[in-house]
Amino acid sequence: MTPEQIEGLIFEHASTGLNHQVWFQRGEVVAIIKALTKTDMFWDDSDPETCRSSIHEVIDHKWNDGLMGIGDEMEIQQAIRLPNIKVRVIVDPEDNYGFDYEEIKP
């Protein structure tokens, strides 16, 4: 279940006026939490501009360059990829020569 689906359920339920609560089966809640908290971006702390999709890829890159060996330690940064958003570039209302943006909701 995607965050959008969760939001849709919440909105549908809220519109019925039933205490604004949504009930999920326990398994659905666990699956939602796991999907929203799965780390999927990794960086070598000494090279934060190069993102990899797994810890193995980060180590493999250094290993293949001869910069890492058995017993070596390294710090790895990690993050969770959020859903993309769509924006429209607009004229900055305070500066006619600048720009701003507005999010386009689905």
Rosetta blueprint (number, residue, H / E / L):
1 M L
2 T L
3 P H
4 E H
5 Q H
6 I H
7 E H
8 G H
9 L H
10 I H
11 F H
12 E H
13 H H
14 A H
15 S L
16 T L
17 G L
18 L L
19 N L
20 H L
21 Q L
22 V L
23 W L
24 F L
25 Q L
26 R H
27 G H
28 E H
29 V H
30 V H
31 A H
32 I H
33 I H
34 K H
35 A H
36 L H
37 T L
38 K L
39 T L
40 D L
41 M E
42 F E
43 W E
44 D E
45 D L
46 S L
47 D E
48 P E
49 E E
50 T E
51 C E
52 R E
53 S L
54 S L
55 I H
56 H H
57 E H
58 V H
59 I H
60 D H
61 H H
62 K H
63 W H
64 N H
65 D L
66 G L
67 L L
68 M L
69 G L
70 I L
71 G L
72 D L
73 E L
74 M L
75 E L
76 I E
77 Q E
78 Q E
79 A E
80 I L
81 R L
82 L L
83 P L
84 N L
85 I L
86 K E
87 V E
88 R E
89 V E
90 I E
91 V E
92 D E
93 P L
94 E L
95 D E
96 N E
97 Y E
98 G E
99 F E
100 D E
101 Y E
102 E E
103 E E
104 I E
105 K L
106 P L
